Amino acid sequence: MDFDKIRIGMICGSRKGSGTVTWVDGATQMVYLTDLQDNRSFEVGLEELIDDPQIHNHDDYYY
């Protein structure tokens, strides 16, 4: 995934699980996520993110 495309609030998948981006550290190329299920925070490296266009924010859902 391209580092410039990562934004706070977007949902990303990784090998550690999926979560909402809460912080992006450009100096260390780390992305901090909050788990979607239990609100647990975890960090992943840029290379661990899975680029999946099927993951959407809840605001994107249709009725």
Predicted model as a PDB file, atoms N, CA, C, CB and O in Angstrom, pLDDT in the B-factor column:
MODEL        1                                                                  
ATOM      1  N   MET A   1       0.851  -1.171   0.000  1.00 72.00           N  
ATOM      2  CA  MET A   1       0.000   0.000   0.000  1.00 72.00           C  
ATOM      3  C   MET A   1       0.896   1.233   0.000  1.00 72.00           C  
ATOM      4  CB  MET A   1      -0.967  -0.002   1.222  1.00 72.00           C  
ATOM      5  O   MET A   1       1.946   1.254   0.642  1.00 72.00           O  
ATOM      6  N   ASP A   2       0.472   2.245  -0.719  1.00 79.00           N  
ATOM      7  CA  ASP A   2       1.225   3.486  -0.813  1.00 79.00           C  
ATOM      8  C   ASP A   2       1.032   4.306   0.464  1.00 79.00           C  
ATOM      9  CB  ASP A   2       0.789   4.297  -2.057  1.00 79.00           C  
ATOM     10  O   ASP A   2      -0.099   4.555   0.882  1.00 79.00           O  
ATOM     11  N   PHE A   3       2.136   4.723   1.078  1.00 82.00           N  
ATOM     12  CA  PHE A   3       2.084   5.427   2.360  1.00 82.00           C  
ATOM     13  C   PHE A   3       1.292   6.730   2.272  1.00 82.00           C  
ATOM     14  CB  PHE A   3       3.492   5.717   2.850  1.00 82.00           C  
ATOM     15  O   PHE A   3       0.652   7.126   3.246  1.00 82.00           O  
ATOM     16  N   ASP A   4       1.326   7.394   1.129  1.00 86.00           N  
ATOM     17  CA  ASP A   4       0.628   8.674   0.971  1.00 86.00           C  
ATOM     18  C   ASP A   4      -0.883   8.520   0.927  1.00 86.00           C  
ATOM     19  CB  ASP A   4       1.096   9.362  -0.285  1.00 86.00           C  
ATOM     20  O   ASP A   4      -1.600   9.503   1.120  1.00 86.00           O  
ATOM     21  N   LYS A   5      -1.385   7.325   0.682  1.00 87.00           N  
ATOM     22  CA  LYS A   5      -2.828   7.096   0.587  1.00 87.00           C  
ATOM     23  C   LYS A   5      -3.473   6.742   1.922  1.00 87.00           C  
ATOM     24  CB  LYS A   5      -3.100   6.000  -0.401  1.00 87.00           C  
ATOM     25  O   LYS A   5      -4.699   6.684   2.013  1.00 87.00           O  
ATOM     26  N   ILE A   6      -2.678   6.507   2.952  1.00 91.00           N  
ATOM     27  CA  ILE A   6      -3.205   6.125   4.260  1.00 91.00           C  
ATOM     28  C   ILE A   6      -3.666   7.381   4.991  1.00 91.00           C  
ATOM     29  CB  ILE A   6      -2.136   5.355   5.096  1.00 91.00           C  
ATOM     30  O   ILE A   6      -2.913   8.346   5.126  1.00 91.00           O  
ATOM     31  N   ARG A   7      -4.914   7.355   5.462  1.00 91.00           N  
ATOM     32  CA  ARG A   7      -5.509   8.490   6.161  1.00 91.00           C  
ATOM     33  C   ARG A   7      -6.102   8.035   7.487  1.00 91.00           C  
ATOM     34  CB  ARG A   7      -6.588   9.162   5.292  1.00 91.00           C  
ATOM     35  O   ARG A   7      -6.536   6.891   7.619  1.00 91.00           O  
ATOM     36  N   ILE A   8      -6.119   8.926   8.461  1.00 93.00           N  
ATOM     37  CA  ILE A   8      -6.738   8.637   9.751  1.00 93.00           C  
ATOM     38  C   ILE A   8      -8.233   8.434   9.547  1.00 93.00           C  
ATOM     39  CB  ILE A   8      -6.468   9.781  10.773  1.00 93.00           C  
ATOM     40  O   ILE A   8      -8.893   9.222   8.871  1.00 93.00           O  
ATOM     41  N   GLY A   9      -8.757   7.368  10.140  1.00 91.00           N  
ATOM     42  CA  GLY A   9     -10.171   7.052  10.034  1.00 91.00           C  
ATOM     43  C   GLY A   9     -10.495   5.985   9.012  1.00 91.00           C  
ATOM     44  O   GLY A   9     -11.593   5.427   9.033  1.00 91.00           O  
ATOM     45  N   MET A  10      -9.563   5.684   8.113  1.00 89.00           N  
ATOM     46  CA  MET A  10      -9.844   4.645   7.134  1.00 89.00           C  
ATOM     47  C   MET A  10      -9.621   3.267   7.745  1.00 89.00           C  
ATOM     48  CB  MET A  10      -8.968   4.827   5.886  1.00 89.00           C  
ATOM     49  O   MET A  10      -8.875   3.126   8.713  1.00 89.00           O  
ATOM     50  N   ILE A  11     -10.263   2.265   7.184  1.00 88.00           N  
ATOM     51  CA  ILE A  11     -10.129   0.899   7.676  1.00 88.00           C  
ATOM     52  C   ILE A  11      -9.101   0.178   6.814  1.00 88.00           C  
ATOM     53  CB  ILE A  11     -11.502   0.151   7.658  1.00 88.00           C  
ATOM     54  O   ILE A  11      -9.180   0.191   5.586  1.00 88.00           O  
ATOM     55  N   CYS A  12      -8.139  -0.449   7.474  1.00 88.00           N  
ATOM     56  CA  CYS A  12      -7.090  -1.191   6.788  1.00 88.00           C  
ATOM     57  C   CYS A  12      -7.021  -2.611   7.333  1.00 88.00           C  
ATOM     58  CB  CYS A  12      -5.729  -0.484   6.941  1.00 88.00           C  
ATOM     59  O   CYS A  12      -7.345  -2.858   8.495  1.00 88.00           O  
ATOM     60  N   GLY A  13      -6.603  -3.520   6.501  1.00 88.00           N  
ATOM     61  CA  GLY A  13      -6.370  -4.886   6.919  1.00 88.00           C  
ATOM     62  C   GLY A  13      -4.882  -5.138   7.043  1.00 88.00           C  
ATOM     63  O   GLY A  13      -4.078  -4.506   6.357  1.00 88.00           O  
ATOM     64  N   SER A  14      -4.518  -6.056   7.911  1.00 88.00           N  
ATOM     65  CA  SER A  14      -3.116  -6.433   8.084  1.00 88.00           C  
ATOM     66  C   SER A  14      -3.058  -7.883   8.531  1.00 88.00           C  
ATOM     67  CB  SER A  14      -2.399  -5.504   9.112  1.00 88.00           C  
ATOM     68  O   SER A  14      -4.090  -8.518   8.747  1.00 88.00           O  
ATOM     69  N   ARG A  15      -1.868  -8.391   8.666  1.00 86.00           N  
ATOM     70  CA  ARG A  15      -1.699  -9.771   9.146  1.00 86.00           C  
ATOM     71  C   ARG A  15      -2.114  -9.914  10.602  1.00 86.00           C  
ATOM     72  CB  ARG A  15      -0.249 -10.218   8.978  1.00 86.00           C  
ATOM     73  O   ARG A  15      -2.427 -11.015  11.054  1.00 86.00           O  
ATOM     74  N   LYS A  16      -2.118  -8.806  11.338  1.00 88.00           N  
ATOM     75  CA  LYS A  16      -2.520  -8.820  12.750  1.00 88.00           C  
ATOM     76  C   LYS A  16      -4.021  -8.622  12.918  1.00 88.00           C  
ATOM     77  CB  LYS A  16      -1.773  -7.740  13.520  1.00 88.00           C  
ATOM     78  O   LYS A  16      -4.534  -8.762  14.028  1.00 88.00           O  
ATOM     79  N   GLY A  17      -4.732  -8.302  11.848  1.00 86.00           N  
ATOM     80  CA  GLY A  17      -6.167  -8.063  11.902  1.00 86.00           C  
ATOM     81  C   GLY A  17      -6.529  -6.755  11.233  1.00 86.00           C  
ATOM     82  O   GLY A  17      -5.658  -6.008  10.787  1.00 86.00           O  
ATOM     83  N   SER A  18      -7.818  -6.485  11.166  1.00 87.00           N  
ATOM     84  CA  SER A  18      -8.307  -5.247  10.561  1.00 87.00           C  
ATOM     85  C   SER A  18      -8.559  -4.212  11.639  1.00 87.00           C  
ATOM     86  CB  SER A  18      -9.590  -5.499   9.747  1.00 87.00           C  
ATOM     87  O   SER A  18      -8.859  -4.545  12.786  1.00 87.00           O  
ATOM     88  N   GLY A  19      -8.432  -2.952  11.251  1.00 91.00           N  
ATOM     89  CA  GLY A  19      -8.671  -1.889  12.210  1.00 91.00           C  
ATOM     90  C   GLY A  19      -8.795  -0.533  11.560  1.00 91.00           C  
ATOM     91  O   GLY A  19      -8.548  -0.369  10.366  1.00 91.00           O  
ATOM     92  N   THR A  20      -9.181   0.429  12.363  1.00 92.00           N  
ATOM     93  CA  THR A  20      -9.309   1.814  11.928  1.00 92.00           C  
ATOM     94  C   THR A  20      -8.003   2.541  12.224  1.00 92.00           C  
ATOM     95  CB  THR A  20     -10.509   2.516  12.630  1.00 92.00           C  
ATOM     96  O   THR A  20      -7.467   2.434  13.327  1.00 92.00           O  
ATOM     97  N   VAL A  21      -7.497   3.270  11.254  1.00 94.00           N  
ATOM     98  CA  VAL A  21      -6.242   4.006  11.417  1.00 94.00           C  
ATOM     99  C   VAL A  21      -6.451   5.147  12.396  1.00 94.00           C  
ATOM    100  CB  VAL A  21      -5.728   4.543  10.056  1.00 94.00           C  
ATOM    101  O   VAL A  21      -7.336   5.981  12.208  1.00 94.00           O  
ATOM    102  N   THR A  22      -5.627   5.183  13.452  1.00 96.00           N  
ATOM    103  CA  THR A  22      -5.706   6.259  14.440  1.00 96.00           C  
ATOM    104  C   THR A  22      -4.506   7.196  14.373  1.00 96.00           C  
ATOM    105  CB  THR A  22      -5.819   5.677  15.832  1.00 96.00           C  
ATOM    106  O   THR A  22      -4.594   8.345  14.805  1.00 96.00           O  
ATOM    107  N   TRP A  23      -3.383   6.715  13.833  1.00 95.00           N  
ATOM    108  CA  TRP A  23      -2.196   7.544  13.730  1.00 95.00           C  
ATOM    109  C   TRP A  23      -1.269   6.954  12.687  1.00 95.00           C  
ATOM    110  CB  TRP A  23      -1.483   7.668  15.091  1.00 95.00           C  
ATOM    111  O   TRP A  23      -1.180   5.735  12.541  1.00 95.00           O  
ATOM    112  N   VAL A  24      -0.576   7.827  11.958  1.00 94.00           N  
ATOM    113  CA  VAL A  24       0.391   7.414  10.950  1.00 94.00           C  
ATOM    114  C   VAL A  24       1.702   8.105  11.273  1.00 94.00           C  
ATOM    115  CB  VAL A  24      -0.097   7.758   9.498  1.00 94.00           C  
ATOM    116  O   VAL A  24       1.756   9.333  11.342  1.00 94.00           O  
ATOM    117  N   ASP A  25       2.761   7.329  11.472  1.00 93.00           N  
ATOM    118  CA  ASP A  25       4.079   7.882  11.785  1.00 93.00           C  
ATOM    119  C   ASP A  25       4.953   7.782  10.543  1.00 93.00           C  
ATOM    120  CB  ASP A  25       4.737   7.139  12.992  1.00 93.00           C  
ATOM    121  O   ASP A  25       5.432   6.703  10.194  1.00 93.00           O  
ATOM    122  N   GLY A  26       5.154   8.904   9.887  1.00 89.00           N  
ATOM    123  CA  GLY A  26       5.932   8.927   8.651  1.00 89.00           C  
ATOM    124  C   GLY A  26       7.404   8.646   8.858  1.00 89.00           C  
ATOM    125  O   GLY A  26       8.054   8.093   7.971  1.00 89.00           O  
ATOM    126  N   ALA A  27       7.946   9.013  10.008  1.00 91.00           N  
ATOM    127  CA  ALA A  27       9.377   8.820  10.268  1.00 91.00           C  
ATOM    128  C   ALA A  27       9.742   7.343  10.380  1.00 91.00           C  
ATOM    129  CB  ALA A  27       9.780   9.547  11.547  1.00 91.00           C  
ATOM    130  O   ALA A  27      10.779   6.915   9.873  1.00 91.00           O  
ATOM    131  N   THR A  28       8.889   6.569  11.042  1.00 92.00           N  
ATOM    132  CA  THR A  28       9.187   5.141  11.241  1.00 92.00           C  
ATOM    133  C   THR A  28       8.381   4.236  10.309  1.00 92.00           C  
ATOM    134  CB  THR A  28       8.910   4.751  12.686  1.00 92.00           C  
ATOM    135  O   THR A  28       8.549   3.016  10.330  1.00 92.00           O  
ATOM    136  N   GLN A  29       7.502   4.832   9.484  1.00 91.00           N  
ATOM    137  CA  GLN A  29       6.644   4.077   8.564  1.00 91.00           C  
ATOM    138  C   GLN A  29       5.757   3.081   9.314  1.00 91.00           C  
ATOM    139  CB  GLN A  29       7.502   3.336   7.528  1.00 91.00           C  
ATOM    140  O   GLN A  29       5.521   1.971   8.837  1.00 91.00           O  
ATOM    141  N   MET A  30       5.265   3.486  10.497  1.00 95.00           N  
ATOM    142  CA  MET A  30       4.365   2.655  11.290  1.00 95.00           C  
ATOM    143  C   MET A  30       2.956   3.232  11.214  1.00 95.00           C  
ATOM    144  CB  MET A  30       4.846   2.563  12.766  1.00 95.00           C  
ATOM    145  O   MET A  30       2.767   4.448  11.161  1.00 95.00           O  
ATOM    146  N   VAL A  31       1.972   2.334  11.210  1.00 95.00           N  
ATOM    147  CA  VAL A  31       0.569   2.716  11.192  1.00 95.00           C  
ATOM    148  C   VAL A  31      -0.061   2.162  12.458  1.00 95.00           C  
ATOM    149  CB  VAL A  31      -0.164   2.191   9.905  1.00 95.00           C  
ATOM    150  O   VAL A  31       0.091   0.977  12.757  1.00 95.00           O  
ATOM    151  N   TYR A  32      -0.763   2.998  13.204  1.00 96.00           N  
ATOM    152  CA  TYR A  32      -1.402   2.590  14.453  1.00 96.00           C  
ATOM    153  C   TYR A  32      -2.894   2.389  14.192  1.00 96.00           C  
ATOM    154  CB  TYR A  32      -1.167   3.650  15.585  1.00 96.00           C  
ATOM    155  O   TYR A  32      -3.568   3.276  13.668  1.00 96.00           O  
ATOM    156  N   LEU A  33      -3.392   1.228  14.558  1.00 95.00           N  
ATOM    157  CA  LEU A  33      -4.775   0.846  14.294  1.00 95.00           C  
ATOM    158  C   LEU A  33      -5.509   0.536  15.582  1.00 95.00           C  
ATOM    159  CB  LEU A  33      -4.830  -0.355  13.360  1.00 95.00           C  
ATOM    160  O   LEU A  33      -4.896   0.175  16.587  1.00 95.00           O  
ATOM    161  N   THR A  34      -6.840   0.680  15.548  1.00 95.00           N  
ATOM    162  CA  THR A  34      -7.713   0.237  16.630  1.00 95.00           C  
ATOM    163  C   THR A  34      -8.558  -0.891  16.073  1.00 95.00           C  
ATOM    164  CB  THR A  34      -8.606   1.412  17.189  1.00 95.00           C  
ATOM    165  O   THR A  34      -9.225  -0.731  15.051  1.00 95.00           O  
ATOM    166  N   ASP A  35      -8.531  -2.040  16.751  1.00 90.00           N  
ATOM    167  CA  ASP A  35      -9.247  -3.231  16.304  1.00 90.00           C  
ATOM    168  C   ASP A  35     -10.738  -2.939  16.165  1.00 90.00           C  
ATOM    169  CB  ASP A  35      -9.021  -4.395  17.281  1.00 90.00           C  
ATOM    170  O   ASP A  35     -11.312  -2.218  16.982  1.00 90.00           O  
ATOM    171  N   LEU A  36     -11.362  -3.496  15.136  1.00 84.00           N  
ATOM    172  CA  LEU A  36     -12.784  -3.266  14.883  1.00 84.00           C  
ATOM    173  C   LEU A  36     -13.689  -3.984  15.873  1.00 84.00           C  
ATOM    174  CB  LEU A  36     -13.128  -3.700  13.489  1.00 84.00           C  
ATOM    175  O   LEU A  36     -14.821  -3.551  16.094  1.00 84.00           O  
ATOM    176  N   GLN A  37     -13.218  -5.069  16.472  1.00 84.00           N  
ATOM    177  CA  GLN A  37     -14.058  -5.875  17.347  1.00 84.00           C  
ATOM    178  C   GLN A  37     -14.004  -5.444  18.814  1.00 84.00           C  
ATOM    179  CB  GLN A  37     -13.656  -7.312  17.237  1.00 84.00           C  
ATOM    180  O   GLN A  37     -15.042  -5.282  19.456  1.00 84.00           O  
ATOM    181  N   ASP A  38     -12.796  -5.260  19.338  1.00 88.00           N  
ATOM    182  CA  ASP A  38     -12.678  -5.040  20.786  1.00 88.00           C  
ATOM    183  C   ASP A  38     -11.965  -3.746  21.175  1.00 88.00           C  
ATOM    184  CB  ASP A  38     -11.954  -6.190  21.401  1.00 88.00           C  
ATOM    185  O   ASP A  38     -11.585  -3.578  22.334  1.00 88.00           O  
ATOM    186  N   ASN A  39     -11.778  -2.825  20.220  1.00 87.00           N  
ATOM    187  CA  ASN A  39     -11.166  -1.523  20.496  1.00 87.00           C  
ATOM    188  C   ASN A  39      -9.733  -1.614  21.003  1.00 87.00           C  
ATOM    189  CB  ASN A  39     -11.994  -0.785  21.499  1.00 87.00           C  
ATOM    190  O   ASN A  39      -9.245  -0.670  21.625  1.00 87.00           O  
ATOM    191  N   ARG A  40      -9.055  -2.711  20.756  1.00 93.00           N  
ATOM    192  CA  ARG A  40      -7.664  -2.896  21.155  1.00 93.00           C  
ATOM    193  C   ARG A  40      -6.768  -2.172  20.148  1.00 93.00           C  
ATOM    194  CB  ARG A  40      -7.299  -4.416  21.243  1.00 93.00           C  
ATOM    195  O   ARG A  40      -6.979  -2.287  18.941  1.00 93.00           O  
ATOM    196  N   SER A  41      -5.781  -1.435  20.628  1.00 95.00           N  
ATOM    197  CA  SER A  41      -4.856  -0.730  19.752  1.00 95.00           C  
ATOM    198  C   SER A  41      -3.649  -1.603  19.435  1.00 95.00           C  
ATOM    199  CB  SER A  41      -4.408   0.588  20.393  1.00 95.00           C  
ATOM    200  O   SER A  41      -3.150  -2.335  20.290  1.00 95.00           O  
ATOM    201  N   PHE A  42      -3.188  -1.509  18.182  1.00 95.00           N  
ATOM    202  CA  PHE A  42      -1.981  -2.214  17.789  1.00 95.00           C  
ATOM    203  C   PHE A  42      -1.310  -1.456  16.659  1.00 95.00           C  
ATOM    204  CB  PHE A  42      -2.295  -3.665  17.368  1.00 95.00           C  
ATOM    205  O   PHE A  42      -1.930  -0.621  16.000  1.00 95.00           O  
ATOM    206  N   GLU A  43      -0.046  -1.751  16.445  1.00 95.00           N  
ATOM    207  CA  GLU A  43       0.720  -1.062  15.413  1.00 95.00           C  
ATOM    208  C   GLU A  43       1.221  -2.072  14.396  1.00 95.00           C  
ATOM    209  CB  GLU A  43       1.899  -0.277  16.029  1.00 95.00           C  
ATOM    210  O   GLU A  43       1.511  -3.222  14.724  1.00 95.00           O  
ATOM    211  N   VAL A  44       1.316  -1.619  13.159  1.00 95.00           N  
ATOM    212  CA  VAL A  44       1.828  -2.456  12.084  1.00 95.00           C  
ATOM    213  C   VAL A  44       2.759  -1.621  11.217  1.00 95.00           C  
ATOM    214  CB  VAL A  44       0.669  -3.058  11.239  1.00 95.00           C  
ATOM    215  O   VAL A  44       2.612  -0.403  11.112  1.00 95.00           O  
ATOM    216  N   GLY A  45       3.697  -2.284  10.612  1.00 94.00           N  
ATOM    217  CA  GLY A  45       4.571  -1.628   9.654  1.00 94.00           C  
ATOM    218  C   GLY A  45       3.857  -1.471   8.325  1.00 94.00           C  
ATOM    219  O   GLY A  45       2.896  -2.188   8.048  1.00 94.00           O  
ATOM    220  N   LEU A  46       4.310  -0.555   7.513  1.00 89.00           N  
ATOM    221  CA  LEU A  46       3.698  -0.298   6.224  1.00 89.00           C  
ATOM    222  C   LEU A  46       3.658  -1.558   5.360  1.00 89.00           C  
ATOM    223  CB  LEU A  46       4.448   0.807   5.503  1.00 89.00           C  
ATOM    224  O   LEU A  46       2.684  -1.786   4.644  1.00 89.00           O  
ATOM    225  N   GLU A  47       4.695  -2.364   5.422  1.00 90.00           N  
ATOM    226  CA  GLU A  47       4.766  -3.573   4.605  1.00 90.00           C  
ATOM    227  C   GLU A  47       3.788  -4.658   5.055  1.00 90.00           C  
ATOM    228  CB  GLU A  47       6.167  -4.120   4.632  1.00 90.00           C  
ATOM    229  O   GLU A  47       3.539  -5.609   4.314  1.00 90.00           O  
ATOM    230  N   GLU A  48       3.229  -4.523   6.268  1.00 90.00           N  
ATOM    231  CA  GLU A  48       2.273  -5.501   6.783  1.00 90.00           C  
ATOM    232  C   GLU A  48       0.831  -5.210   6.370  1.00 90.00           C  
ATOM    233  CB  GLU A  48       2.361  -5.552   8.282  1.00 90.00           C  
ATOM    234  O   GLU A  48      -0.040  -6.066   6.528  1.00 90.00           O  
ATOM    235  N   LEU A  49       0.568  -4.008   5.840  1.00 89.00           N  
ATOM    236  CA  LEU A  49      -0.792  -3.662   5.441  1.00 89.00           C  
ATOM    237  C   LEU A  49      -1.178  -4.415   4.183  1.00 89.00           C  
ATOM    238  CB  LEU A  49      -0.927  -2.149   5.220  1.00 89.00           C  
ATOM    239  O   LEU A  49      -0.360  -4.625   3.287  1.00 89.00           O  
ATOM    240  N   ILE A  50      -2.437  -4.816   4.133  1.00 82.00           N  
ATOM    241  CA  ILE A  50      -2.972  -5.529   2.978  1.00 82.00           C  
ATOM    242  C   ILE A  50      -3.852  -4.558   2.211  1.00 82.00           C  
ATOM    243  CB  ILE A  50      -3.774  -6.812   3.406  1.00 82.00           C  
ATOM    244  O   ILE A  50      -4.809  -4.011   2.757  1.00 82.00           O  
ATOM    245  N   ASP A  51      -3.526  -4.346   0.948  1.00 68.00           N  
ATOM    246  CA  ASP A  51      -4.285  -3.435   0.115  1.00 68.00           C  
ATOM    247  C   ASP A  51      -5.515  -4.168  -0.407  1.00 68.00           C  
ATOM    248  CB  ASP A  51      -3.418  -2.888  -1.053  1.00 68.00           C  
ATOM    249  O   ASP A  51      -5.423  -4.956  -1.349  1.00 68.00           O  
ATOM    250  N   ASP A  52      -6.681  -3.902   0.216  1.00 66.00           N  
ATOM    251  CA  ASP A  52      -7.917  -4.586  -0.139  1.00 66.00           C  
ATOM    252  C   ASP A  52      -8.992  -3.545  -0.413  1.00 66.00           C  
ATOM    253  CB  ASP A  52      -8.362  -5.561   0.986  1.00 66.00           C  
ATOM    254  O   ASP A  52      -9.515  -2.950   0.530  1.00 66.00           O  
ATOM    255  N   PRO A  53      -9.339  -3.307  -1.675  1.00 61.00           N  
ATOM    256  CA  PRO A  53     -10.342  -2.289  -1.984  1.00 61.00           C  
ATOM    257  C   PRO A  53     -11.742  -2.654  -1.518  1.00 61.00           C  
ATOM    258  CB  PRO A  53     -10.366  -2.038  -3.454  1.00 61.00           C  
ATOM    259  O   PRO A  53     -12.636  -1.810  -1.577  1.00 61.00           O  
ATOM    260  N   GLN A  54     -11.966  -3.878  -1.056  1.00 65.00           N  
ATOM    261  CA  GLN A  54     -13.287  -4.291  -0.588  1.00 65.00           C  
ATOM    262  C   GLN A  54     -13.552  -3.879   0.856  1.00 65.00           C  
ATOM    263  CB  GLN A  54     -13.434  -5.789  -0.720  1.00 65.00           C  
ATOM    264  O   GLN A  54     -14.687  -3.987   1.322  1.00 65.00           O  
ATOM    265  N   ILE A  55     -12.532  -3.408   1.577  1.00 60.00           N  
ATOM    266  CA  ILE A  55     -12.726  -2.941   2.953  1.00 60.00           C  
ATOM    267  C   ILE A  55     -13.207  -1.499   2.890  1.00 60.00           C  
ATOM    268  CB  ILE A  55     -11.403  -3.064   3.800  1.00 60.00           C  
ATOM    269  O   ILE A  55     -12.533  -0.637   2.326  1.00 60.00           O  
ATOM    270  N   HIS A  56     -14.374  -1.239   3.470  1.00 53.00           N  
ATOM    271  CA  HIS A  56     -14.964   0.092   3.426  1.00 53.00           C  
ATOM    272  C   HIS A  56     -15.200   0.614   4.836  1.00 53.00           C  
ATOM    273  CB  HIS A  56     -16.277   0.075   2.635  1.00 53.00           C  
ATOM    274  O   HIS A  56     -15.332  -0.156   5.787  1.00 53.00           O  
ATOM    275  N   ASN A  57     -15.251   1.932   4.950  1.00 51.00           N  
ATOM    276  CA  ASN A  57     -15.671   2.549   6.196  1.00 51.00           C  
ATOM    277  C   ASN A  57     -17.173   2.340   6.345  1.00 51.00           C  
ATOM    278  CB  ASN A  57     -15.303   4.068   6.231  1.00 51.00           C  
ATOM    279  O   ASN A  57     -17.867   2.148   5.347  1.00 51.00           O  
ATOM    280  N   HIS A  58     -17.684   2.372   7.562  1.00 51.00           N  
ATOM    281  CA  HIS A  58     -19.102   2.152   7.808  1.00 51.00           C  
ATOM    282  C   HIS A  58     -19.965   3.214   7.124  1.00 51.00           C  
ATOM    283  CB  HIS A  58     -19.377   2.143   9.306  1.00 51.00           C  
ATOM    284  O   HIS A  58     -21.129   2.952   6.820  1.00 51.00           O  
ATOM    285  N   ASP A  59     -19.425   4.393   6.878  1.00 50.00           N  
ATOM    286  CA  ASP A  59     -20.176   5.454   6.204  1.00 50.00           C  
ATOM    287  C   ASP A  59     -20.462   5.114   4.753  1.00 50.00           C  
ATOM    288  CB  ASP A  59     -19.418   6.764   6.281  1.00 50.00           C  
ATOM    289  O   ASP A  59     -21.358   5.705   4.151  1.00 50.00           O  
ATOM    290  N   ASP A  60     -19.722   4.177   4.178  1.00 48.00           N  
ATOM    291  CA  ASP A  60     -19.878   3.810   2.780  1.00 48.00           C  
ATOM    292  C   ASP A  60     -20.939   2.752   2.538  1.00 48.00           C  
ATOM    293  CB  ASP A  60     -18.584   3.331   2.249  1.00 48.00           C  
ATOM    294  O   ASP A  60     -21.237   2.445   1.383  1.00 48.00           O  
ATOM    295  N   TYR A  61     -21.521   2.183   3.594  1.00 47.00           N  
ATOM    296  CA  TYR A  61     -22.503   1.121   3.417  1.00 47.00           C  
ATOM    297  C   TYR A  61     -23.798   1.662   2.822  1.00 47.00           C  
ATOM    298  CB  TYR A  61     -22.786   0.433   4.750  1.00 47.00           C  
ATOM    299  O   TYR A  61     -24.188   2.805   3.064  1.00 47.00           O  
ATOM    300  N   TYR A  62     -24.440   0.826   2.052  1.00 49.00           N  
ATOM    301  CA  TYR A  62     -25.739   1.162   1.471  1.00 49.00           C  
ATOM    302  C   TYR A  62     -26.832   0.377   2.166  1.00 49.00           C  
ATOM    303  CB  TYR A  62     -25.757   0.881  -0.043  1.00 49.00           C  
ATOM    304  O   TYR A  62     -26.583  -0.703   2.702  1.00 49.00           O  
ATOM    305  N   TYR A  63     -28.003   0.896   2.159  1.00 46.00           N  
ATOM    306  CA  TYR A  63     -29.129   0.232   2.802  1.00 46.00           C  
ATOM    307  C   TYR A  63     -29.761  -0.746   1.835  1.00 46.00           C  
ATOM    308  CB  TYR A  63     -30.168   1.255   3.294  1.00 46.00           C  
ATOM    309  O   TYR A  63     -30.734  -1.415   2.181  1.00 46.00           O  
TER     310      TYR A  63                                                      
ENDMDL                                                                          
END                                                                             
